[in-house]
């Protein structure tokens, strides 16, 4: 199925920003521009061949082969994903490396863009922009490889699997030693509400903690004419659905932005039969990490208290997902300075905190760093949303992202 919206413009980045006056930034701009066509082709190839979390074998191979062609030595991670070091290590420079992170996986969503590079894998699409992330970090790495002899501090490229699978492939990377010798880590996430050439930043939490919750209720069941002789599972589900979110709002600090939203409910199949089991599933999100740490206990307690008078049994499953991404002030300042250098003084805007989850947060529990929002909307064009099959990006965002992260690595080092 084709999208009703025209393809975004693919044009030189110079149409979006002033020429950098800083010599180092100007040089970076030239080096990234030389890779423009190749990076666009890589992004389109990835978009056409998306892979779900922890199955990103083809994607890993594509990235590894290009890095090896540049004279680098990527290290494959168990299963999928890789890391690749550029420039001096801590023993030589006396400083820990600067890491740049990309995520490789697609989503179980049908691609409806109708572009020539639309997904060829039925039911799987790069509907969150990870193809842009991967191509941009690859581009930054290829440019930094050309400057390896000039780097004061080494850089590590992190191409991680399974960002979309809670609690996230970032934990796989950490377990495999991917942060060993790393002092700071940087990343960005596509934002289709922001124009290409613009970057959104925020000190402190920029995303939310995100958990999956499931409540399964069981009872003897029975006829709807005799509800007093049953444990009324459907009625009980209704109480959980309506009362528990309200209780959380009174038991946890309202400033923490706790949000419990139900996404699925299943129970019964007949008008006149009370079923013996039913389930409701949803997401529990918190803007504050301290509230996140308390939320599980409060959630369990609230469910049990609501159901106590109803004569049913309950099983609660709370699957911890990811904490909020908390950007350090120093790292955020580096990202902003890099954007000013290569995109112009008007390129940075304050971004709002999102209720979405991001497993980049796990890295920030180990080392400081920051994530920015990367604009992908064509100025004056249609506003898309992530996790939707029709997501399109202005491909100039790949060049912007590569330039931003390469400059960030140089400034941070």
N, C-alpha and C positions, 0 to 999 in steps of 0.2 A: 504494500500500500504506500503511495507517495504522500509526502507532506504537502499541505496547502501553501507552505511558505517557501519562498525562493531560497536558493543556496546562498549562504553568507559570502560576502566578497572575500576573495583572496588577493591581497595587495601587499606591496612592500610596507614594512613596518615604518619606514620613514614618513609615511602619510599620517602617522598617529602621534609622533613625538618630535621634539626639536633634536637637532644633532647634538650629541653630548660634547660639552666643552672640555671636560676632563679627558686628558690624553688616554688614560687607561680605559675609561669607559668607551671612548671613541674606537679604540682598537678592538675591544670586545664586540662592539656593534658590527664592525667589519667582519670579524671572524664568524659571528653567529649568522650574519647575512649570507655568507658564503655557503652555509649549511641549510639555508632556507628551504630549497626544493627537496633536499634529501630528508629533512625532518618532517616536512609535510607528507612525503611519500611513506615514511615510517609510520606516521600517525594513521594514515589511511589504511595501510596494511594491517596494523593492529586493530583498527576499527572493524575491518572486514573479517577478522579472525579472532574474535574474543574468546577468552577461556575463563571458566569459573574458578573460584578460589581453590588454591592448592592443586590445580591442574594446569597451571600456566607454563607448560613445557615448551610449546612453540614460541611463546612470547619471550621466555627466558633465553632460548637458543638464539633468537633474532638479535636481542640486545647483546648477548655475549659475543656473538660473531662480529658485530660492528665494533665493539670495544677491542677485541683482539686485533682487528684490522688496523686499529689506531695505535697498536703497539702496547696495549695495556694487558693486564693479566687478571681478568675477573675470576672470582671464586664462587662456584656454584653452591647454593645452599641445599640442604636436604629436601628432596621433592621438587621444589621450584623456587625461583628467585635467585638473586646473586648480589654480591657486594664487589666493589672494585676500587682499589686505592690508586691515587694519583699523587705524585710529588713526595716530599720527604716524610718519613715516619717520625713518631715522637722521639725515637732515639737519636735521630739526626737533627731535627728542628728544636727539640726541647719542649715542644708543645703538642697537645693532643690534636687529632684530626678534626676537621669540619665535615660533617656529614650532610649530604643532600639526598632526600628520600623521594621515591616514586612508588606507587602501588600499581600492580599489574593486572588485577582481575576485573572481569566484567560482571554483569548482573543477569539473573534469570528473567530477562525482559525481552519481548519481541521488538526488533528494530523496525520502525515505521518511517525512517527518514526519507527513503526513496532515493538516496544518493548513489552514485556509481560505486562508492566504497561502503555501502551498507553491509551489515553483518551477513555473512554467508552461513552462520550457524543458527539454526532454527531455535528460537526461544532464548537466545543469549545475545547481549548487546553491551557495548561500552556506553551505558546510559548515565554514567557518573563522571565521565571525563578522564578516566584513568589512562586512556590512550594518549591524551594530551600530556598528562603528568609524566608518563614514561618517555615520550618523545622529547619533552623539554629537558628532563634530567639527563637523558642521553646526549642531547645537544650541549648542555652545560659541561658534561664530562668530556666530550670531544674537544671543546674549546679549551678547557683547562689542561687537557693533555698536551696541547700545543704550547702551553705556558708552564709546563711542569718544572722546567729548570729555574723558573723565576718565582715559584711559589715559596713563601716563607713557612707556610704551614700546609701539611698534607690534607688532601680532600678524600673522603670516602663516598662513593655513590652507593646508595642502598635501593635496590629494586626488590621490593617485598611482595610476597604473595598474600592473598586472602584478606584484604582490608574489609571486604564486605561480609566476612564470616566472623561473627562474634565468638570469642573475645578478640579475634584478629590475628593476622599473620605477623604483626609487629612483635608479638611474643615469640614466634618462631625465630625471627631474626635475632632477638636478644638472646634466646637460648643457644643459638648457634655461634655466639660470640660476635655478632654483627656490630655491637657498640663498643667492643674492646678497643681501647686507644682513642675513642671519640670523646671530644670535649663539648661540642655543641652540635645541634642538628636542626636543619631547616627544611621547609617544605611549603607547598601551596596547594590549594584546592580550587578547581574551576568554580566560578560563580556566574551563571548565565543571566543574573540580574544586573551585572556590572559590565559596562562597555569595555571592549578590548583596549588595552593600553592603560587601563586603570587597575590599581591594586588596593585591596582593602586590608587594613591591619587593626589589631586591637591588643592592648596589654591585658594580661590576665586571661580568664576563661573566654574562649572563642567558640567552643562547642559545648555540648551537654554530655553528661553521663547517660548511657543508654543501655537498659536491661530488658530482657524478655521475661514476661511473667505468664504463668498458666495456672488457672484454678480449676480443678476437676472435682465435681460434687457428685456423690452417689447416695442413693436411698432405695427403699423397697419398691418404689413405683406403684402404680395403681390406676384406677379409673378416675376421670376428672369429676365425676359425680360424688366421689368420696375422698376429697383431698385431705380430710382430717385423719384418714387412716394411712396416709403415705408420708414419706418425706418428700415434699413437693420440690423437686429438683429445679424446675423452671422458675418457680417463684424465688427460690434461693439464689439462682443465678442473677435474677433481676435485682435482688438486694445487693449482691456483690458489685454488680455493674454500676449501680447508682450511688451506693453509700460509701464504698471504699475510697474512691477518688476524693470525696468530700472530707472523709476522716483524715486522709493524708494531709490535706490542706490545713487541718487544725492541729495535727500532731507534729508537723515539721515546719520550720521557719518559712513563712511565705516568701521571704527574700531569696530563698534558695531555688525558686522556680521549679518546684516539683510538679510533674505532669504525668498522670496515669491515663492513658487512652487505650480503649479496647478496640481490637481490630477484627476479632472473629469470635463467634459464639455458635456452639452446636449442641442441640438437645432435641430428642424425640423426632417423630415423623407423622403422628396422627393427631387429629383434632381432639379426640376424647380419651387419650391415654397419657398419663403422667409418666415420663421416662424414668429409668432407674439410674441414668448417668447423664451428665452434661459438662461441658467445658467452655471456659471463656479464656481468650488469649489477648495479650496486649503488650504495650511497652511502658516502662517506667523510666522517666527521664528526670535528671536533676542538673541544674546549672552550677551547683556548688558541690565540691568533692566531699565536704564534711557531711552535708545532707545525704549524699550518695552512700556514705559509709553507714549511716543510720537507717536508711530507707528500707532495707530488707527486713529488719526486725519489726519496724512499724507496720509494714505491709502485711507480714504474716499475722501479727497481732490483730490488725483491723479485720482481716478476713475471718479469723476464728471468732472474734467477738460478734460480728454481724450475723454469723451463721449459728451461733450457740443456741438460740431458742427454737431452731427450726427442725431439729431431729434428723439432720443429714450428716454424712461424713464428708470430709474435705481433704484433698491433697493439694498442697501449694508448691509450685516449682518456680523458683526465682533464679534465672540464669544471668549471672553477672556478666555484663558486656564490657564496656570501656568507661574509664573516667573522663571528665572533661579535659580538653586540650587547654592547658594553661600556659600562655605565652609569657616568657620572661621579658622584663622591660628592656634589658640590654639587647637581647636577640631581636626583639621587635624593632628597636632603634636601628639595628644593622640592616634589617629588611627595608625599612623606610628610607634609610640613606642610600641603599643600593637602587631603589626605585627612583629616587630623586636624580641620582647620577645618570641612569640610563634611559629613563622615561620622561623626565622633566619634573619640575617642582609641583605641578598640579596633578600629578599622577596618583597620589596617595589619598585615600579617604578612610574615615573611621567606619569599620564594619560592625554590624550588630552581632550579638551573640546568638548562635543558632541552637535549636533544640536537637539538631542532628548529632549523631555519634561519629567519632573518628578515632581509629586505633593508633594514630600518631601520638595520642595521649600517653600510651605506654612508654614511648621513648622518653617523654618529658618527665616521667617518674624516675628516670635514671640519669639524664643529663639535661641541662638547660637548652632551650631552643625556641623556635616560633614557627607558626604556620600563617601564611597570608591567603587572602582570597584573590584569585586571578580572574580578571574580567574576560568573558568569552562572548559577550553580545556584540553584534555589529551595531555601531552607533545608528540610532534611528530604526533599527530592525526589530524583529519579533523577540519577545522575551520568553525563553523556554524555561523548563524546570528539570532538575536532575532526577534520575530514577524513572524517567519517562521515555518511552520508545522513540519519541520524535525529537529527542535532544539533538540540536545542532550547535556547533561552535564556530566562531570566526577563527579560521586556522592561523591567523596572525598571532593568536594567543600562544601557540607553540614557540614562536620566536621570542615573544615577550617573556615567557616563562624561562626559556633557556638563558636569555640575557640577564634576567633578574637574579637567577640562582648563581650564575657564574660570577656576577659582580658581588653578590652576597658572600660567596666563598672567599673572594679576594679581600673584601673589607673585614670579614670576621677573622681572617688569618693575620 
